[in-house]
Amino acid sequence: MEMRKKKLPIGIENFEKLRLEDFYYIDKTGLIRELLNNWGEVNLFTRPRRFGKTLNMSMLENFFSLDGDKSIFDGLEISKETALCEEYMGKYPVVSISLKGIDAWSYETAYQMAVRVIIDAAAKFYFLLDSEKLNAHDKAEYQKLLDDTMNEGMFGSSLKLLSGMLEKHYGTKVILMIDEYDVPLAKAHANGYYDQMISLIRSFLGEALKTNSSLKLAVLTGCLRISKESIFTGLNNLKVRSVTDVRFDEYFGFTDMEVKTLLQYYGYPDSYDVAKKWYDGYHFGNVDVYCPWDVLNYCDSLLDDKEAQPENYWINTSSNDAVKRFIQESANYTTKREIESLIAGEVITKEIHQELTYPEIYQTIDNIWSLLFTTGYLTQRGKAEGRQMKLAIPNLEIRDIFVTQIMEFFRENVREDGDTLNCFCDALQNKDAENVEKIFNDYLRKTISIRDTAVRTGVKENFYHGVLLGILSVKNRWGISSNREMGEGYADILAEPDTGDMGIIIEVKYAHDGDLDEACKEALKQIEYTRYEDDLSDDGVENILKYGIACYKKRCRVMLAEK
């Protein structure tokens, strides 16, 4: 009988649970050693979302904290470091909070949510009320930390006060963990109360990290490295560890070896190449890493069905606003060309500013490039020269997000180009192949083209097919059907104008050798094999037009079949 496999830790962010309940764990405890050996009093780790930041925070909390079962570290990397474990393991009071949930339409509600976070953190130390080390004044202050009517001044000092009381009680300094510190700022920016939120978070972090004599060590995580002036003013003890830093580079994300081992363990070594194409390709410091969230989800889908196709697991976990805004900039010709090159798998060199504030994020196209880099939609290839970085789309999954947003953007724009596109549809009805070709050519030049350099020719047609369907959608009273959707390997599109007596059959071909005429003839030949024409005749439609459209890069040819 075969051994039962460990469970896959999808969405498990609690380290203790993961270790006690027999989940598969990829050992990242070396992070503890690095952190202690490269001492910084305040450490900020910035990584894209879904790279295991929260789980690593939970691991650190479990390691340092006075409470909890330390046997969960047995057999892991850190347990070999006996001296470090002697000195630090289980020796500190730890205050751990996450600001991830502070997401509200108004500042008032967001503030209430922030207060709740503090109350929950303080309530874990309820025994302070009975502590002999605290005097009556301390206890009265502690009570205020449990009061949901606390004012902003109290909130600002909350972590500092709590640290002071814990130090008094235990006679030892305190460790602070603040996960997702920038989420409230992102939400505040999106909902129009950024200035209030930044001043709240600034005073809160400033008192906790800068003027807190009870602090031993602090670790923060976030997606963005918000510029020091705006939030960490005067904080001289801050070490920022971003995606470009070599230290800690392999502790967020899975390395190639780790993914190989994981797939081997679950019995899917053959899925390694697919996993690599889809989910690898991030470059942090000196290491290439995969997004852990995706690898775990993909592996899970293989357990259900060993034929499972890779999916885009990242797209649902965020708003993809950065990509949207980037694509909206494509009215600028240079940007359009750059987007096309990225999609085709090429590398673009840009100056990257890692320190931004939320209001600056979308101000210039340069800042959007920086944002795409820090949030993981682009990654670096090779070495940076100063601020100049070579950027590329990391993998097929992220490419898919770009393509989806481009098609989305195209559909929105179709509505604005109503007049031109109505002319296109009229030309189709009037057997005016010349104008159909002219308008389609203009349109291809204008849209962002998606060059599938790596895929087989059959798939190359999908882009043009999508653009055509988009154009035809301006005629909301026409009947449009597409065999692609029905999985037939034949004719692409059937359009039935609202006059009711006409059917237009369109076949799209990609001319992979650039011979547009030949591809057009091929397309027309293919129409002969479809069932469309018979179906139309059976319905009594007399007037059937057949178009072959051949495309190559940004050019097309259109031919109308002679009866």
KEGU-96280 format. One record per residue (C-alpha): residue in one letter; y, x, z. Coordinates in steps of 0.02 Angstrom, whole numbers, plus 50000, padded with zeros to 5 digits. Layout:
<sites>
aYXZ/...
</sites>
This chain:
<sites>
m500005000050000/e501695006949956/m503015009950087/r504404997350100/k505985004350023/k507595005550121/k508874991850089/l510344995349973/p511964995650073/i513034984849959/g514664980650045/i514054987750212/e515554996650286/n514924998050465/f514105015050489/e513115010450644/k512364994950562/l511935005050408/r511005018050510/l510135006450632/e509544993550507/d508655004750384/f509885005350241/y509865019350113/y511225031750162/i511945045750058/d512435058650187/k514315061150194/t514375067850373/g514925084850307/l516635076550303/i516675077950494/r516375096650487/e517725099250354/l518965088650451/l518715098450612/n518675115450529/n520245112350425/w521195105450571/g522655094150534/e523315082650668/v523675068450545/n522605066950389/l522875054850247/f521485052450121/t522015043749961/r520645037849843/p520445023449722/r519685007749796/r517805006049815/f517525024549844/g516815023050019/k518405025850119/t518045012350247/l516245017650276/n516825035550303/m518105029350430/s516745019850520/m515675035650521/l517105045650599/e517415032250729/n515575032050778/f515535050850791/f517045053350905/s516965037351005/l516415037051187/d515385021451151/g513905018451040/d512225025951001/k512405044050944/s510595045250886/i511205037550723/f511775055150676/d510035062750700/g509405071750548/l511085070850459/e512095085850398/i513275085850548/s511855086750675/k511555104850621/e513305109350682/t512805110350865/a514415118150928/l515515104950845/c514405090950908/e514465098051085/e516345098751082/y516815082650991/m515395070350978/g515615055251090/k517065063451181/y518595052951135/p519295035651151/v519535029650973/v520745016150915/s520235010150743/i521174997250642/s521174991250462/l522714984250377/k521694977950230/g521834959650281/i523724959050291/d524014949150133/a525244934750139/w526564925750037/s527924928050167/y528444941550289/e528274929850437/t526444926450401/a526084944650362/y526894949550527/q525784937150621/m524264944850536/a524834962250586/v525054956650766/r523264949750764/v522624966850710/i523454974750861/i522844961350982/d521054963750921/a521204982650939/a521944981451114/a520704968251173/k519274980651152/f519974990051302/y520114975051420/f519434985551562/l521134994251570/l521704979351677/d520514985251813/s520845003751792/e521355013051949/k522255025951843/l523525012951778/n524935006351887/a525614988551888/h526934992651757/d525614999751637/k524554984251658/a526024972851623/e526354982651464/y524534981251416/q524624962351438/k526034962051312/l524874969951184/l523774954451197/d525214942351170/d525384934750997/t527254931951022/m527594950651033/n529204955850948/e529384969150815/g529954982350939/m528364979751041/f527314979750883/g528114996250829/s527645004550993/s525944996351009/l524795010550956/k525815023151051/l525745012651211/l523895009651194/s523575028251166/g524585032451322/m523575020551431/l521915026651363/e522415044551397/k522895040051575/h521255030851603/y520085043751526/g521085059651553/t520825064051370/k521845062251213/v521535048551086/i520935047650906/l521775035150788/m520985028050630/i522065017750513/d521145011150360/e522035004850203/y523775008450271/d524615003950107/v523864986650076/p525244977250172/l526534986650069/a525704982349904/k525624963949951/a527404964150017/h528004971549854/a527074958549753/n527774944349858/g529554949949880/y529724955750060/y529474974450035/d531014980450130/q530534971250289/m528734977250280/i529164995350246/s530304996150397/l528954988150506/i527574999950448/r528745014850456/s529165012150639/f527365007750681/l526635023450602/g528095034350655/e527865030450839/a525965031550830/l525895047850735/k527505057250764/t528095054550942/n526395051051019/s525975064551147/s524285056351179/l523675059251001/k522235071150971/l521885067250788/a522325053550664/v521505048950501/l522275036750376/t521635030550210/g522445021650065/c522525020349876/l524275026949854/r525155041649926/i526785033149969/s528205045549967/k528555053950132/e530385049350136/s529995030950129/i528675030250264/f528195046450349/t529955053150376/g529975068450487/l528095068650505/n527765087350493/n525965086750550/l525345076750400/k524015083550282/v523775073350124/r522085074550039/s522225066249870/v521065065549720/t521745082149658/d521285091649816/v519745102549816/r519415100150001/f518385084650040/d518125082049854/e516285077149867/y516405065750019/f517125050749929/g516045044649786/f514275049649738/t513875066249654/d512745067749504/m511295074049610/e511515059949736/v511415046849598/k509885055149521/t509015055149689/l509475037049724/l508805030649557/q507245041249579/y506955033949753/y507035015949692/g505965020049541/y507255019449399/p507475037549345/d507635031549164/s509225022149203/y510135038249248/d510945040849076/v511625023149073/a512285024549251/k513145040849203/k514005033749049/w514585018349141/y515045024149316/d515275043049319/g516735052849251/y517945053349397/h518535070749438/f519085073649618/g519585091349660/n518205101749580/v516825088749582/d516315075149460/v515935059049551/y515305041549519/c516045025849595/p514795021449735/w515115002849729/d514565002049547/v513045013049567/l512395002649712/n512694986249622/y511884992749464/c510374998949560/d510264982049646/s510264973049479/l508834984349421/l507824979049573/d507994961049512/d507644965149331/k507194982349268/e507944978049099/a509634973849178/q511144979249076/p512564988549161/e514014977349210/n515804979149257/y515764977849447/w517484984749475/i518484972149376/n518274958149503/t518774968649651/s520594970349603/s521974962849502/n522024976449368/d523914974149366/a524204992349327/v523234991049165/k524104974749120/r525814982449143/f525294997849046/i524734987648897/q526334977448900/e527244993848869/s526324995348703/a527804988048610/n528355006148619/y527525014548471/t527115030848560/t526295021848706/k525295011348584/r524625026948499/e524205034548669/i523255019048726/e522255019448563/s521835037748589/l521255034748768/i520145020348713/a519405031548579/g518905043748717/e520285056548690/v521305065948818/i523185063848843/t524275076248937/k525575068649055/e526665073649199/i525975065349356/h526965061049512/q525765057349652/e527105052049774/l527855035249728/t528555020349819/y528005002849771/p529694997749696/e529615013049582/i527845010049522/y528244999849367/q530005006149339/t529585018649204/i528105021249092/d527905038549171/n527645030549340/i526365018749268/w525375033849204/s525445041049380/l524875024549454/l523405023149334/f522895040649386/t523005037849574/t522125021149567/g520655027549465/y520955019549295/l521235036949226/t520545053349288/q520905071649257/r519945082649138/g520005101349163/k521325110149268/a523085103749298/e524535115149252/g525855111249380/r526165092749365/q525485091949188/m523775084149188/k522515080449054/l522055062249075/a520595052049010/i519745035449043/p518315040049161/n516895029549094/l516305014348996/e516635002549140/i518475006749151/r518605007048962/d517944989248966/i519374984349083/f520644991548961/v519844982748813/t519774966048906/q521624967548951/i522084972348772/m521224956948703/e522044946448838/f523754953448792/f523384950248607/r522974932048643/e524604929748739/n525574937348595/v524724926448465/r525674911748537/e527334920248504/d526914924348324/g526574906348277/d527564906248114/t526774921748037/l525044916148088/n525284898648020/c525704906947854/f524054916347867/c523084900147891/d524024891647749/a523594906247634/l521764904447683/q521804885947635/n522734889347473/k521484902347410/d522874915147420/a521814930447459/e523264942147425/n524344934947564/v522874933447684/e522634952047658/k524474956347676/i524734946747838/f523104953047914/n523574970947869/d525284969147951/y524444962048103/l523174975948119/r524574988648113/k525474979548252/t524054976748375/i523244990148480/s521674994248386/i520094997648481/r519165011848399/d517355011948451/t516975029748403/a515335030048494/v514555013548446/r513525008248298/t514395000048150/g513824982448195/v514874982848353/k516384990148263/e516594973248180/n516804964448347/f518594970048369/y519154963248199/h518134947748228/g519064945148393/v520764947548311/l520334934948174/l519744921848299/g521344924948396/i522414921848242/l521464906048195/s521714899348371/v523534895148325/k522814880148233/n522254870648385/r521684855848281/w520554865648167/g518704866848204/i518254885148229/s516484890848256/s515784908148259/n513994912848233/r514214928548333/e514364917348483/m512774908348435/g511834924548415/e511444922548229/g511524938948137/y512474930947994/a514174924047945/d515544927448066/i516734912948063/l516804895147999/a518514886747999/e518684868247962/p520504863047935/d521024846348007/t521104838547832/g519234835947853/d518754839647673/m518704858647677/g517644872547751/i518174890847754/i516794903647781/i517334921247829/e516224936447843/v516924952447920/k516224969447878/y516704986747942/a516834999047797/h516165014147889/d516415025547737/g518145018647699/d517575009847539/l518404993047568/d517954985247399/e516104988847419/a516104981847596/c516984965947535/k515644963047404/e514324966047537/a515154952947648/l515194940047509/k513364943347471/q512954940147652/i513784923147651/e512494917547523/y511144919547655/t511944908747788/r511614890847830/y513444886547844/e513624881247663/d512134869447668/d512724861747830/l514444858647755/s513724850947596/d512604839747701/d514174833747791/g514934829547622/v516204843647623/e516544847347439/n517834860747455/i517034876747521/l517984893247517/k517104909747551/y518054925247604/g517414942847626/i518534953547736/a518234972247749/c519094982847881/y519275001247908/k520365008048049/k522014998848022/r521734993147844/c520864978147770/r520374970647602/v520124952047572/m519104944547429/l518824926347387/a517134922147312/e517224914347141/k516314897847138/
</sites>
